[in-house]
Amino acid sequence: MMQTKKLQELLDWSDGSEEYEGNLLEKVDSYHEIIIFGAGIGGRQTLELLRAHNEEGRVRAFCDNNEMKTGACYLGLPVMSSEEMKGRWPDALVIISSTAYDVIKEQ
């Protein structure tokens, strides 16, 4: 429960500050698998941030609710539905990188 609460605090909307990046990278260190939810501009920026800190090797896939994107690749990674993601990587860190944050958070 405590880890879920901390993760929830981390995933709440950020202003992109240096403190947020530090918190995100600290959280990334405790996971072996990362899924970026949002195969768009925000997802690309998140992947670029992780690459800049040599953490891209943990990113397994993008997840997106847009059925036109699922089943394809984005920036060299597969794009999957939330159902497929939950079945395949149930213990992964999911980083929400989308303007539809509230909808995704409820999922």
N, C-alpha and C positions, 0 to 999 in steps of 0.2 A: 504493500500500500504506500509506503514512504517513497519508493522509487517512482511509482505512478504519479504521486503528487509533485515530486521534483520535476519529472518529465513534463507534466502538465504546465507547470510554471515556465519551463524552458520554451515550450511550444506556443505559449501565448504570444500574440502579435508583438513584434519587435520593431524598433525604429532603425534597425541596421547598425546599431552602435558597436563600437569596439568591445564593449562589455558583453553584448549579445554574442558576438563571434567567439569570444573567449569561453563563454558558457557552453555554446554549441560544441566547440572543439573538445572541451572537457567531457561532455556527455558522449561524444563520438568515441572517445577512447575506451569507454566501458562496453562497447558493442562490437561484435564481429561482423554483423551484417547491417547495412543501411539501405533503406528504400526512400527515394525522394518522391513525394506525392505532389505531382504537378509537372507534366511534360511540356513546359512552356518556358517563358522568359525567366520566371522565378526559379524553376528547376535548373535551368542552365546556370544561373548565377550561383545557386547552391553547390552544384557540381564543380564550378570553377573555384569556389571558396575551398571546398574539400581538396581539390587538386593542388591548390596553392600551398596547402599544408600536408601534402603527401598522404592524404586519407582516401583518395578515390578508389583504392583497391578494396575497400569495404563496401562500396556501393554496388548492390546487386542488380538494381532495376529502377525504373521509374514506374509510378502508378498514376493512373489518370481515370477520371470518370467519363471522359469523352470516348465513346465507342469507336470513333474514327481513328483514334490514336492507339488504342489497345491492339496488341498483336504485331505492332510495328516496332521499329527501333528508333531511338532518339539519342543522339550523341554517342552512338555505339552501344547503347544499353537497351534491353527489351523494355517495352511499355506494357503493363498488365492492368487488369481490373483489380479493384480492392478485394474482391472475393478470391481471385487467384493469388494475390499477394498474401492474404491471411492464411491460406492453405499451404503455401510454399515456404514462407518465412514468418511464422507466427511470433518469433522472438526478436525480430529485427527492430532497429530504431527507425521510426517513420518520421521523416522531416517534411512538414507541410510547407510547400513552397508555391502557394497559389493564392490568388485574391479571393477564392471561394473557401477561405479558411474555416469559417463557421460551419458550413455544410460538411466539409471534410472532417472536421473535428468531431461532429456528431456521428459520423460513420465509425 
